[in-house]
Amino acid sequence: MVVLTQAQWRLAIKPVLTVLAALLLTVFSTIAASQTPLLGYTLRDLNSAKNSVDLKQFEGTPVMFVFFEPDCPWCFKQVKATNQVWPDCPESFQPIAVGVHGNRSQLKKEAHRLRAQFPTLQASPELINDIGEIPGTPLIIFSDNSGNYTAHYRGFHNRERLVQLLSDEGIACTEE
């Protein structure tokens, strides 16, 4: 029988508690997002000094929100994969890149590096408050034609997987 000291016990339990906290944060963020009308916000455009984008203009088409943050190589790959897929089905859905976890300057720099072929916006405090903290990026959140949450997916999804996720959402794209 192994007996742990109090210090050893704390060291052993800390990773378990960290994982549990991350899972709970993900669950609570998902619950909040599922109850939030996702198109009810005006977000600042990261490619323009003064412009804001009213997300209500995207009502009538499903929206795929790709959350990114500065210095995230997987976010870069996710936007690249989305850039590859979207031209095959531009009338079927609207991707929007949404920057989080950085100041405006950092997010603008990252937006320039991403070279998204779709709107690149900065998350507002109201959006984050309503959907919950974004625990990690990339994070994809889908909304239906009315802007209601339908699904979310964490992590990087390559072109083939992204086409499958879109199909799961009822969005058909033709692959090259």
Secondary structure by P-SEA (a helix, b strand, c coil): cccccaaaaaaaaaaaaaaaaaaaaaaaaaaaaaacccccbbbbbccccbbbbcccccccbbbbbbbbbcccaaaaaaaaaaaaccccccccbbbbbbbccccaaaaaaaaaaaccccbbbbbcaaaaaaacccccccbbbbbcccccccccccccccaaaaaaaaaaacbbbbcc
